[in-house]
Amino acid sequence: MSKSWVLVLLAACGAAALIIYARTADAAFAPAGDIALIETYTIHATHGELLLGPYSRYGWNHPGPLYFYVQAPFYVMSGYRSAGLSAGALAINLSALGILVWVCFLAAGPGFLSIATAASAVLFAAQSLDMLASQWNPHVLVLPTMAIVVVAAAISAGWFRLLPVLAALASFVVQTHLGLAPAVLAVSGAATAMLVVRAMVLRFDDSTVRIWPILIGTLGLAVLLWILPLAQELSQREGNLTQLWMFFGSGGDRPGQPWRISFRTWADMISALLRGDVHVAWGGRYRPVAGPVSQSWAIVETIIVAGIAAWSVFRKEPFRAALAATTLVASFVGLWSITQIDDELYDHLVFWLGGIGALQLGLIGDAVVRVVLRANRPIPARLAAATCVLLFGVAVAAGVQDLRVIVSRSFRPGLEQLSTRRLADWIVPKLEATVDHPLVTIDQPVWAIAAGVLLQLQKRGFAFSVEEGWWFMFGPPARPDGDLTHADKLIFAGPELRFRLKSHPGVETLGERDSVSIFLERPSTSLGPGSQP
């Protein structure tokens, strides 16, 4: 059996082990908020009816559903448990890290660069422990983006057989979060351009003849991975891709972030691992660190990496030069991307840059060993491979520990998850007995628990539609279809709206817990109290 098949078999066994462990989680656990919506989209994927990516707070969806179709087998085989999605996220992250380590070892050879790069990536993953098994889409893209940078560098150095790997990783990241598209496309485009240049310069070499089957196969793979978003675009009058084009085409009307804030934020992320200050982003508003420390580190780090790129070109070390160049491209495009962010600056939009800084730190560590310690001789291949495998094992252990914590928490839900479960248990019998396909109205302050309760209704096969202004968060199957003027309304209300509805005699209270109330409004008592997001 070849080494490739051994790796595939080991990966399959690892995925099966994660699924088996996820099945030990509490099946009654009821997530809320964005995690509930991710599970909702995955259910749509298991039914084969999902053509869009995750929702955006701007009212459109990210380009494609690839993430949810990757998650679907983990979810189904785990018994439709939320922990199954965590197992899938961990499998994705470990796969990306494995690709990063494997490609770096192949392209860099048995030297210290492969060890330093693997060590920096594993250290970043270990410090971002809560991210490894997190199913939230901004978290599951950080390590794949780091892998894209390394794979693109290897392609630039002549490893053109990796082009399909780059296409798959880039499609996954761009479909799942459009905010990373500029950096991913810049790095991938630079690698592809370098490949074309090599093919033209070496056009008489036999190796270039074999480039065209790889290019054709890569193009076919890209079409296959993007066929669902393209189908959605062509089947609608204004498809999601058209909406994205219209939204970003009016970018001149949006101010973005001030340069000072953008630069300080970029510096915080790039220098995070170097300063030992890696904090996993959870969707909070980001305030750059005060003081010049992070800016100084980031500037020095960037200058050193640029020097490494120039010196490696001079010494004809293509992979080292390409890796330094691709990290710089990703870093600078990331800085530009921050300046384009609208409204408030959130930490999950910039956290991925910490991974780019980690790769740069690996390059610097390699340079220190080479220059200061004068250790430029090759390391025995088996020793280098064993070291890389050991480092990858550390990341696996950290990820399994994160999954263990998630499984354990399923038996000790928080207040929000507990409220979601209790409310769902209270209202389902009443709805099944008296209501058919209601129109859901959501009050902004309680949207997170509303998402969790609607997930529980969806898992029990109860059909519903969600009002205009909210349905895009729940996917196209929740879009109102036809005239629902006389439909029953299921209202999720916060304290203020609850006070108003309580005084109306025609509204029935289905359930109340903490600050969340659920009401049923019959057509004859229509109030129209729905609030827009």
C-alpha positions as CSV (number, residue, x, y, z in Angstrom):
1,M,0.0,0.0,0.0
2,S,1.4,3.4,-1.0
3,K,2.1,6.1,1.5
4,S,-0.8,8.2,0.1
5,W,-3.3,5.5,0.8
6,V,-1.9,5.0,4.3
7,L,-2.5,8.7,5.0
8,V,-6.0,8.5,3.6
9,L,-6.8,5.5,5.7
10,L,-5.4,7.2,8.8
11,A,-7.4,10.3,8.1
12,A,-10.6,8.3,7.7
13,C,-10.0,6.5,11.0
14,G,-9.4,9.8,12.7
15,A,-12.6,11.2,11.3
16,A,-14.5,8.1,12.4
17,A,-13.0,8.4,15.9
18,L,-14.1,12.1,16.2
19,I,-17.6,11.2,15.1
20,I,-17.8,8.3,17.6
21,Y,-16.7,10.6,20.4
22,A,-19.2,13.3,19.3
23,R,-22.0,10.7,19.6
24,T,-21.3,10.7,23.4
25,A,-22.6,14.3,23.7
26,D,-26.1,15.0,25.0
27,A,-28.5,14.7,22.1
28,A,-30.9,17.1,23.9
29,F,-28.4,20.0,23.8
30,A,-30.0,23.0,22.1
31,P,-27.6,25.7,20.8
32,A,-28.6,29.3,20.2
33,G,-27.5,32.2,18.1
34,D,-25.1,31.7,15.3
35,I,-24.3,28.2,16.3
36,A,-27.9,27.3,15.9
37,L,-28.1,28.9,12.5
38,I,-25.0,26.9,11.4
39,E,-26.8,23.8,12.4
40,T,-29.9,25.0,10.5
41,Y,-27.9,25.4,7.3
42,T,-26.3,22.0,7.8
43,I,-29.8,20.4,8.0
44,H,-30.7,22.2,4.7
45,A,-27.5,20.7,3.2
46,T,-28.5,17.2,4.4
47,H,-31.7,17.6,2.4
48,G,-29.8,18.8,-0.6
49,E,-31.7,22.1,-0.7
50,L,-28.9,24.6,0.2
51,L,-27.3,26.7,-2.5
52,L,-26.0,29.6,-0.4
53,G,-23.3,30.2,2.2
54,P,-23.6,31.5,5.8
55,Y,-25.6,34.7,6.3
56,S,-24.1,38.1,6.6
57,R,-25.3,40.9,8.8
58,Y,-25.6,43.1,5.7
59,G,-28.6,41.1,4.4
60,W,-26.9,38.8,1.9
61,N,-25.2,35.4,2.1
62,H,-21.6,34.4,1.6
63,P,-21.0,32.9,-1.8
64,G,-21.4,29.2,-1.3
65,P,-22.5,26.2,0.8
66,L,-19.3,24.1,0.6
67,Y,-18.7,24.3,4.4
68,F,-22.2,22.9,5.2
69,Y,-21.9,20.0,2.7
70,V,-18.5,19.1,4.3
71,Q,-20.2,19.2,7.7
72,A,-23.3,17.2,6.7
73,P,-21.7,13.7,7.0
74,F,-20.3,14.5,10.4
75,Y,-23.7,15.8,11.5
76,V,-25.7,12.9,10.3
77,M,-23.3,10.2,11.5
78,S,-23.2,11.8,15.0
79,G,-26.9,11.4,15.3
80,Y,-27.8,15.0,14.5
81,R,-25.9,16.3,17.5
82,S,-24.5,19.8,17.6
83,A,-21.2,18.2,18.8
84,G,-21.0,16.5,15.4
85,L,-20.4,19.9,13.8
86,S,-17.6,20.5,16.3
87,A,-16.1,17.2,15.3
88,G,-16.4,18.3,11.6
89,A,-14.8,21.6,12.4
90,L,-11.9,19.9,14.1
91,A,-11.4,17.5,11.2
92,I,-11.3,20.5,8.8
93,N,-8.8,22.4,11.0
94,L,-6.5,19.3,11.4
95,S,-6.7,18.6,7.7
96,A,-5.6,22.1,6.9
97,L,-2.8,21.9,9.4
98,G,-1.8,18.5,8.1
99,I,-1.7,19.9,4.5
100,L,0.4,22.9,5.7
101,V,3.0,20.7,7.5
102,W,3.1,18.1,4.7
103,V,3.5,20.7,1.9
104,C,6.1,22.6,3.8
105,F,8.1,19.5,4.4
106,L,7.9,18.5,0.7
107,A,8.8,21.9,-0.7
108,A,11.4,23.0,1.9
109,G,13.1,19.6,2.2
110,P,14.6,18.2,5.4
111,G,15.7,21.5,6.8
112,F,14.9,23.6,9.7
113,L,12.4,25.7,7.7
114,S,9.8,22.9,7.6
115,I,10.2,22.4,11.4
116,A,10.0,26.1,12.1
117,T,6.9,26.6,10.0
118,A,5.2,23.6,11.5
119,A,6.1,24.7,15.0
120,S,4.8,28.3,14.5
121,A,1.5,27.0,13.0
122,V,1.0,24.4,15.8
123,L,1.9,27.0,18.5
124,F,-0.7,29.4,17.0
125,A,-3.3,26.6,16.9
126,A,-2.5,25.5,20.5
127,Q,-2.8,29.1,21.7
128,S,-6.1,29.3,19.8
129,L,-7.4,26.2,21.6
130,D,-11.1,27.2,21.6
131,M,-10.9,27.7,17.8
132,L,-9.9,24.2,16.9
133,A,-13.3,22.5,17.4
134,S,-15.4,25.6,17.0
135,Q,-18.1,25.2,14.3
136,W,-18.4,29.0,13.8
137,N,-17.4,29.8,10.3
138,P,-15.0,32.7,11.0
139,H,-13.0,30.2,13.2
140,V,-12.9,27.3,10.8
141,L,-11.2,29.4,8.1
142,V,-8.0,30.5,9.9
143,L,-6.0,27.4,9.5
144,P,-7.2,26.7,5.9
145,T,-6.1,30.3,5.0
146,M,-2.6,29.6,6.5
147,A,-2.5,26.4,4.4
148,I,-3.4,28.4,1.3
149,V,-0.4,30.6,1.9
150,V,2.0,27.6,2.2
151,V,0.5,25.8,-0.8
152,A,0.6,28.9,-2.9
153,A,4.3,29.3,-2.0
154,A,5.0,25.7,-3.0
155,I,3.3,26.2,-6.4
156,S,5.3,29.3,-7.0
157,A,8.4,27.3,-6.3
158,G,7.5,24.7,-8.9
159,W,5.2,22.2,-7.2
160,F,2.5,22.7,-9.8
161,R,0.8,19.3,-8.8
162,L,-0.6,21.1,-5.8
163,L,-2.8,23.4,-7.9
164,P,-5.9,21.4,-7.3
165,V,-5.3,21.5,-3.5
166,L,-5.0,25.3,-3.8
167,A,-8.3,25.5,-5.8
168,A,-10.1,23.4,-3.2
169,L,-8.8,25.3,-0.2
170,A,-9.5,28.7,-1.8
171,S,-13.0,27.7,-2.9
172,F,-13.8,26.6,0.7
173,V,-12.5,29.8,2.3
174,V,-14.1,32.2,-0.2
175,Q,-17.4,30.5,-0.2
176,T,-17.6,30.4,3.6
177,H,-16.5,34.0,4.3
178,L,-16.2,36.7,1.6
179,G,-14.1,38.9,3.8
180,L,-11.1,36.7,3.2
181,A,-11.5,36.7,-0.6
182,P,-9.1,39.6,-1.3
183,A,-6.2,38.0,0.5
184,V,-7.0,34.5,-0.8
185,L,-7.4,35.6,-4.4
186,A,-4.2,37.8,-4.3
187,V,-2.1,34.9,-2.9
188,S,-3.6,32.3,-5.3
189,G,-3.4,34.7,-8.3
190,A,0.2,35.4,-7.6
191,A,1.0,31.7,-7.3
192,T,-0.8,30.9,-10.6
193,A,0.9,33.8,-12.4
194,M,4.3,32.4,-11.2
195,L,3.3,29.0,-12.5
196,V,2.4,30.4,-15.9
197,V,5.8,32.2,-16.0
198,R,7.6,29.0,-15.2
199,A,5.7,27.2,-17.9
200,M,6.6,29.8,-20.5
201,V,10.2,30.0,-19.5
202,L,10.6,26.2,-19.3
203,R,8.4,25.5,-22.2
204,F,10.9,23.0,-23.7
205,D,11.2,21.1,-20.5
206,D,9.3,17.8,-20.4
207,S,7.9,18.7,-17.0
208,T,5.9,21.6,-18.5
209,V,4.0,19.2,-20.8
210,R,2.4,17.7,-17.7
211,I,1.2,21.1,-16.4
212,W,-1.8,21.2,-18.8
213,P,-3.6,18.1,-17.4
214,I,-3.2,19.6,-14.0
215,L,-4.6,22.9,-15.1
216,I,-7.5,21.3,-16.8
217,G,-8.2,19.1,-13.8
218,T,-8.0,22.1,-11.5
219,L,-10.4,24.0,-13.7
220,G,-12.9,21.1,-13.6
221,L,-12.6,20.9,-9.8
222,A,-13.2,24.6,-9.5
223,V,-16.4,24.3,-11.7
224,L,-17.6,21.4,-9.6
225,L,-17.0,23.2,-6.3
226,W,-18.8,26.4,-7.6
227,I,-21.7,24.7,-9.4
228,L,-24.2,25.2,-6.6
229,P,-23.6,29.0,-6.2
230,L,-23.7,29.3,-10.0
231,A,-27.0,27.4,-10.1
232,Q,-28.5,29.7,-7.5
233,E,-27.3,32.7,-9.4
234,L,-28.8,31.5,-12.7
235,S,-32.1,30.3,-11.1
236,Q,-33.0,33.7,-9.5
237,R,-33.8,37.0,-11.0
238,E,-31.3,38.6,-8.7
239,G,-29.1,35.8,-7.4
240,N,-26.8,36.0,-4.4
241,L,-23.7,36.7,-6.6
242,T,-25.6,39.6,-8.2
243,Q,-26.5,41.0,-4.8
244,L,-22.8,40.8,-3.7
245,W,-21.8,42.6,-6.9
246,M,-24.4,45.3,-6.3
247,F,-23.4,45.7,-2.6
248,F,-19.7,46.0,-3.1
249,G,-20.1,48.0,-6.3
250,S,-21.4,50.8,-4.2
251,G,-18.3,50.8,-2.0
252,G,-17.6,54.5,-2.7
253,D,-20.5,55.4,-0.4
254,R,-19.0,53.6,2.6
255,P,-16.3,55.3,4.6
256,G,-14.6,52.1,5.9
257,Q,-12.1,52.3,8.8
258,P,-9.7,55.2,9.5
259,W,-6.1,54.4,8.5
260,R,-4.9,54.8,12.1
261,I,-7.3,52.2,13.5
262,S,-6.7,49.9,10.5
263,F,-2.9,50.0,11.0
264,R,-3.0,49.5,14.7
265,T,-5.5,46.5,14.3
266,W,-3.3,45.0,11.6
267,A,-0.2,45.4,13.8
268,D,-2.0,43.7,16.8
269,M,-2.8,40.7,14.7
270,I,0.5,40.3,12.9
271,S,2.5,40.5,16.1
272,A,0.0,38.6,18.3
273,L,2.0,35.3,18.5
274,L,5.3,37.1,18.8
275,R,3.9,39.0,21.8
276,G,2.2,35.9,23.2
277,D,-1.1,37.7,23.0
278,V,-3.3,35.4,20.9
279,H,-7.0,35.8,21.8
280,V,-9.7,33.8,20.0
281,A,-12.2,36.1,18.4
282,W,-15.8,35.6,19.5
283,G,-17.6,38.4,17.6
284,G,-16.9,41.3,20.0
285,R,-16.1,44.9,18.9
286,Y,-12.4,45.2,18.6
287,R,-10.3,48.0,20.1
288,P,-6.6,48.2,19.1
289,V,-4.1,47.8,21.8
290,A,-2.8,51.2,23.1
291,G,0.9,52.0,22.9
292,P,3.6,51.5,20.2
293,V,4.6,47.9,21.1
294,S,2.5,45.9,18.7
295,Q,3.1,48.4,15.9
296,S,6.9,48.3,16.4
297,W,6.9,44.5,16.4
298,A,4.8,44.3,13.3
299,I,6.9,46.7,11.4
300,V,10.1,44.9,12.4
301,E,8.6,41.5,11.6
302,T,7.6,42.7,8.1
303,I,11.0,44.3,7.4
304,I,12.8,41.1,8.4
305,V,10.5,38.9,6.3
306,A,11.0,41.2,3.3
307,G,14.7,40.8,3.8
308,I,14.4,37.0,4.0
309,A,12.5,37.1,0.7
310,A,15.2,39.2,-1.0
311,W,18.1,37.1,0.4
312,S,16.4,33.8,-0.6
313,V,16.0,35.0,-4.1
314,F,19.7,35.9,-4.2
315,R,20.6,32.5,-2.9
316,K,18.2,30.8,-5.3
317,E,16.0,29.2,-2.6
318,P,12.6,29.4,-4.4
319,F,10.3,28.0,-1.7
320,R,11.7,30.1,1.1
321,A,11.5,33.2,-1.1
322,A,8.0,32.3,-2.2
323,L,6.8,31.6,1.3
324,A,8.1,35.0,2.5
325,A,6.5,36.7,-0.4
326,T,3.1,35.1,0.0
327,T,2.9,36.0,3.7
328,L,3.7,39.6,2.8
329,V,1.1,39.6,0.1
330,A,-1.5,38.2,2.5
331,S,-0.4,40.6,5.2
332,F,-0.6,43.8,3.0
333,V,-3.9,42.8,1.4
334,G,-5.2,42.0,4.9
335,L,-4.3,45.6,6.0
336,W,-6.1,47.0,3.0
337,S,-9.1,44.8,3.8
338,I,-9.4,46.2,7.3
339,T,-9.7,49.7,5.8
340,Q,-12.7,48.6,3.8
341,I,-14.7,47.2,6.8
342,D,-18.0,49.1,7.3
343,D,-19.5,50.3,10.6
344,E,-18.0,48.7,13.7
345,L,-14.7,46.7,13.7
346,Y,-15.3,43.2,15.0
347,D,-12.5,40.9,16.1
348,H,-13.6,37.9,14.1
349,L,-13.1,39.9,10.8
350,V,-9.3,40.3,11.5
351,F,-8.4,37.3,13.7
352,W,-7.1,35.3,10.7
353,L,-4.2,37.7,10.2
354,G,-2.8,36.3,13.4
355,G,-2.1,33.1,11.5
356,I,-0.2,35.0,8.8
357,G,1.9,36.6,11.5
358,A,2.6,33.1,12.9
359,L,3.9,31.9,9.5
360,Q,6.2,35.0,9.4
361,L,7.5,34.2,12.8
362,G,8.4,30.7,11.6
363,L,10.4,32.2,8.7
364,I,12.2,34.5,11.2
365,G,12.9,31.5,13.5
366,D,14.5,29.7,10.6
367,A,16.6,32.7,9.7
368,V,17.8,33.0,13.2
369,V,19.0,29.4,13.3
370,R,20.6,29.7,9.8
371,V,22.4,33.0,10.5
372,V,23.1,33.2,14.2
373,L,23.7,29.5,14.8
374,R,25.1,28.9,11.3
375,A,23.1,25.7,11.1
376,N,22.6,25.6,7.4
377,R,23.3,21.9,6.9
378,P,20.3,19.6,6.0
379,I,18.7,17.8,8.9
380,P,18.3,14.0,8.4
381,A,15.1,13.5,6.6
382,R,13.7,11.0,9.1
383,L,14.5,13.3,12.0
384,A,12.8,16.3,10.3
385,A,9.8,14.1,9.4
386,A,9.5,12.7,12.9
387,T,9.7,16.2,14.4
388,C,6.9,17.5,12.1
389,V,4.7,14.5,12.9
390,L,5.3,15.1,16.6
391,L,4.3,18.7,16.3
392,F,1.2,17.7,14.4
393,G,0.4,15.3,17.2
394,V,0.5,18.1,19.6
395,A,-2.1,20.0,17.6
396,V,-4.2,16.8,17.4
397,A,-4.1,16.4,21.2
398,A,-5.0,20.1,21.7
399,G,-8.0,19.7,19.3
400,V,-9.3,16.6,20.9
401,Q,-9.1,18.3,24.3
402,D,-11.2,21.2,22.8
403,L,-13.7,18.7,21.5
404,R,-13.8,17.0,24.9
405,V,-14.7,20.3,26.6
406,I,-17.5,20.8,24.0
407,V,-19.0,17.4,24.6
408,S,-18.8,17.9,28.3
409,R,-20.5,21.3,28.1
410,S,-23.5,19.6,26.3
411,F,-24.4,18.1,29.6
412,R,-24.1,21.5,31.4
413,P,-25.8,24.0,29.1
414,G,-25.6,27.7,29.8
415,L,-28.6,29.9,30.5
416,E,-29.2,30.7,26.8
417,Q,-29.1,27.1,25.7
418,L,-31.3,26.0,28.6
419,S,-33.9,28.7,27.8
420,T,-33.9,27.5,24.2
421,R,-34.6,23.9,25.1
422,R,-37.3,24.7,27.7
423,L,-39.1,27.1,25.4
424,A,-39.0,24.5,22.5
425,D,-40.3,21.8,24.8
426,W,-43.2,24.0,25.9
427,I,-44.4,25.3,22.6
428,V,-44.0,22.3,20.3
429,P,-47.0,20.3,21.6
430,K,-49.3,23.4,21.3
431,L,-48.1,24.2,17.8
432,E,-48.5,20.7,16.5
433,A,-52.0,20.5,17.8
434,T,-53.4,23.8,16.6
435,V,-51.0,25.6,14.1
436,D,-50.0,24.8,10.5
437,H,-47.0,26.6,9.0
438,P,-47.0,29.8,10.9
439,L,-45.2,33.0,9.9
440,V,-42.4,33.8,12.5
441,T,-41.9,37.3,13.7
442,I,-38.7,38.0,15.7
443,D,-38.0,40.9,18.1
444,Q,-34.3,42.0,17.7
445,P,-33.2,41.6,21.4
446,V,-34.2,37.9,21.5
447,W,-33.0,36.7,18.0
448,A,-30.4,34.3,19.4
449,I,-32.9,32.3,21.4
450,A,-35.4,32.5,18.6
451,A,-32.8,30.9,16.3
452,G,-32.3,28.1,18.8
453,V,-36.0,27.5,19.2
454,L,-36.6,27.5,15.5
455,L,-33.8,25.0,15.1
456,Q,-35.6,22.6,17.5
457,L,-38.8,23.0,15.5
458,Q,-36.9,22.3,12.3
459,K,-35.4,19.1,13.8
460,R,-38.8,17.9,14.7
461,G,-40.2,18.4,11.2
462,F,-42.4,21.4,12.0
463,A,-42.7,23.7,9.0
464,F,-42.6,27.5,9.3
465,S,-41.7,30.7,7.4
466,V,-39.8,33.7,8.7
467,E,-40.8,37.3,8.0
468,E,-39.1,39.5,5.5
469,G,-35.9,41.1,6.9
470,W,-35.1,37.9,8.9
471,W,-35.6,34.9,6.6
472,F,-32.1,35.3,4.9
473,M,-30.5,34.3,8.2
474,F,-32.4,31.0,8.2
475,G,-31.8,30.1,4.6
476,P,-34.1,30.1,1.5
477,P,-36.4,27.3,2.8
478,A,-37.6,29.7,5.5
479,R,-38.6,32.4,2.9
480,P,-42.3,33.3,2.9
481,D,-44.0,31.8,-0.1
482,G,-47.3,33.3,-1.3
483,D,-49.8,35.4,0.5
484,L,-49.4,34.9,4.3
485,T,-51.6,37.8,5.3
486,H,-54.0,35.4,7.0
487,A,-51.4,33.0,8.4
488,D,-50.9,32.4,12.1
489,K,-48.0,34.4,13.6
490,L,-45.4,33.0,16.0
491,I,-44.0,36.0,17.8
492,F,-40.7,36.0,19.7
493,A,-40.8,39.0,21.9
494,G,-38.4,40.8,24.3
495,P,-39.5,42.6,27.4
496,E,-40.8,45.8,25.7
497,L,-42.8,44.0,23.0
498,R,-44.0,41.5,25.6
499,F,-45.5,44.3,27.6
500,R,-47.5,45.6,24.6
501,L,-48.7,42.1,23.6
502,K,-49.8,41.1,27.1
503,S,-52.4,43.8,27.1
504,H,-54.0,42.5,23.9
505,P,-56.8,39.9,24.5
506,G,-56.4,38.0,21.2
507,V,-52.8,37.0,21.7
508,E,-52.0,33.6,23.3
509,T,-48.9,33.1,25.4
510,L,-47.2,29.9,24.5
511,G,-44.1,30.1,26.7
512,E,-42.0,32.5,28.8
513,R,-38.5,32.2,30.2
514,D,-36.2,34.9,31.5
515,S,-36.6,37.9,29.1
516,V,-38.0,35.9,26.2
517,S,-41.7,35.4,25.5
518,I,-43.3,33.4,22.6
519,F,-46.8,34.4,21.5
520,L,-49.3,33.0,19.0
521,E,-51.4,35.6,17.1
522,R,-54.3,34.4,15.1
523,P,-55.2,36.1,11.8
524,S,-58.4,37.7,13.2
525,T,-56.3,39.5,15.8
526,S,-53.5,40.8,13.6
527,L,-51.3,43.4,15.2
528,G,-48.4,43.6,12.9
529,P,-45.9,44.0,15.7
530,G,-42.9,42.5,13.9
531,S,-39.7,44.3,14.3
532,Q,-37.0,44.5,11.7
533,P,-33.4,43.5,12.3
